Amino acid sequence: MIATLENAPTLGVIRRHSGVAGQYSLTVDVTYVGESARAVTFVGSTFGGPILMRTDAWETWVTEPGRFGAILTPEWVRAFFGLARA
């Protein structure tokens, strides 16, 4: 699903957490209209490569993460949710 103005979520503050060997994660609280906020974490690497998306209920690899930017950044997260800044 592609977010549109009618169904786009509201994002909270995007927080960065350092890992090991170049790995890091970005976590954001995501709220859709009529739903409670849910923390979503994206795990990536300073070297690029695959990005894992994780919630409290499941995790999955993001298909073709390059669609949203070269590496995982706050702008990448905004683009993923259809909220990229112009």
C-alpha positions as MATLAB code, in Angstrom:
seq = 'MIATLENAPTLGVIRRHSGVAGQYSLTVDVTYVGESARAVTFVGSTFGGPILMRTDAWETWVTEPGRFGAILTPEWVRAFFGLARA';
ca = [
       0.000    0.000    0.000;
       1.207    3.486   -0.810;
       0.332    6.146    1.739;
      -1.762    9.040    0.467;
      -2.709   12.264    2.182;
      -5.945   10.655    3.371;
      -4.332    7.614    5.011;
      -0.772    8.734    5.727;
       0.436    8.045    9.265;
       1.760   10.504   11.785;
       5.370    9.851   12.768;
       6.872   10.604   16.153;
      10.503   11.484   16.781;
      12.902    9.198   14.889;
      15.488    7.847   17.348;
      18.846    6.327   16.373;
      20.404    3.421   18.305;
      23.971    2.241   17.655;
      24.799   -1.431   17.227;
      28.041   -3.245   16.457;
      30.164   -3.520   13.298;
      28.378   -0.640   11.546;
      24.875   -1.846   12.376;
      22.355    0.670   13.722;
      18.606    1.088   14.005;
      16.055    3.859   13.718;
      12.872    3.618   15.797;
       9.751    5.732   15.318;
       6.253    5.693   16.790;
       3.777    5.418   13.907;
       0.107    6.349   14.297;
      -2.597    5.810   11.694;
      -6.001    7.518   12.053;
      -8.154    5.573   14.502;
      -5.299    3.379   15.723;
      -2.891    3.448   18.651;
       0.750    4.363   18.104;
       3.060    1.455   17.402;
       6.857    1.518   17.539;
       8.492    0.489   14.269;
      12.232   -0.177   14.140;
      14.345   -0.339   10.992;
      17.752   -2.024   11.245;
      20.448   -1.230    8.703;
      24.179   -0.817    8.234;
      26.503    2.083    7.529;
      27.697   -0.058    4.616;
      24.231   -0.221    2.987;
      22.597   -3.530    2.195;
      19.344   -5.047    3.423;
      17.045   -3.311    5.915;
      14.974   -5.164    8.479;
      11.627   -3.733    9.656;
      10.517   -4.813   13.136;
       7.478   -4.203   15.379;
       6.508   -5.820   18.669;
       4.522   -8.424   16.710;
       6.640   -9.293   13.647;
       9.666   -8.531   11.501;
      10.340   -8.619    7.767;
      12.960   -7.571    5.241;
      12.118   -4.424    3.269;
      11.830   -5.288   -0.416;
      14.076   -3.084   -2.582;
      15.052   -0.635    0.171;
      16.891    1.532   -2.377;
      13.490    2.921   -3.436;
      13.590    5.096   -0.314;
      17.252    6.138   -0.355;
      20.770    4.742   -0.542;
      21.128    4.090    3.205;
      18.895    4.068    6.270;
      18.371    7.655    7.491;
      15.476    9.596    9.035;
      14.614   10.799    5.503;
      14.564    7.149    4.366;
      12.011    6.371    7.123;
       9.835    9.331    6.084;
       9.983    8.205    2.440;
       9.055    4.639    3.452;
       5.843    5.945    5.021;
       5.145    8.268    2.066;
       6.062   11.395    4.015;
       9.286   12.447    2.291;
      10.043   16.119    2.638;
      10.045   18.091   -0.598;
];
